[in-house]
Amino acid sequence: MSQVKMTVAARTDVGRVRTVNEDAYVVVDLGRPGELARDQRATTTQIGDGRILLALSDGMGGHEAGEVASAIVLAALVASLRQHPEAPPDRAL
């Protein structure tokens, strides 16, 4: 199988109304530990048979602890998909 190179970047924005950005994102190769993009810089990676997850969680601005909720959603998503690497994503979740 030929290797595919992918360049990814991720960013959220506080918007015009709020003063705190409660959104969160994750860019991760589910076959490797760690995240590919933790900040706004672009990262290039090789994709072989790996599974890449790009996900955004809306922090529900205006609600208490929206940033905590958005982070928990992404952590649970990554953990579930990593725990069941052979399962189709809909089954792993």
N, C-alpha and C positions, 0 to 999 in steps of 0.2 A: 504494500500500500504506500502511495506517495505521501510525503509530509506536506501539510498545509501550514502556511505561516499566517498568523492573525495578529493584527495590531489592535489593541483595545485601550480605551480610556473611559473614565466614568467621572461624573460630577453631578452634584445636586445644587440647587440654588434656594436661598431663603425666600425669594419672591419679593413682592411689593408691600405685603401687608404685615407679615410676621417679622420678629426680630431674632428669632432662634430657628435654625434649620433642623427639623426633626426627621427629615428623610434619611434613608440609608441605602447603600448599594453594595453589591458584592460582584466581583469578577474573579472566578476561581476555576482552576482545572481540578475537577473532582478526583482525578487520579493522583494528584500530588498535594502535599501539605501546603498550607498558606494560601494567600490570595495573590492574584496577578496584578490587581490594581487597587491600591489603598488610598491613592490621592489622585490629583488631576492629571498627572503625567501619563503619557501613553506608554504602554508596555507591549513588546512584541514577543510572541511565544510560538513554538511549534506545536501543532495539533496532530497527533498521530491517531491512535485508537482512543484517545482520551475523550472525556466528556467535559465540555466547558459550560459553566453556568454564568449567565449575566442576568442579574435580578435587581430590581428596585423595589423598595418598600416605602410607601407613603407614610409619613409620620403623624398624620391626622392633626395638623396644626390647630392649636387652640384647646386641645384636650390634654389633660394631665399626663405627663410621662410619655408623650408621643414618640420621643426619640428612643426610649427604652423598648416600647412595643415594636417599632420598626426594626431595631437591632435583634430582638428576640425572634421575630419572623424569619429573618435571613439566617440566623444561626441554626434554627430548627430545620430550615429548608436544606442547607448545606449538610448538616448532620444526617438527615434522613437519606439524602441522595448518596452520600458517601457510605452509609451503613449497608445499602443495598445496591452495590455497583452493577450487578448483573440484571437487575430488574428494570423494566421500562420505567421512565420517570413517573408516569401516572400511578404505577403500582408502588414504587418506592416511597411516594408521598403518602 
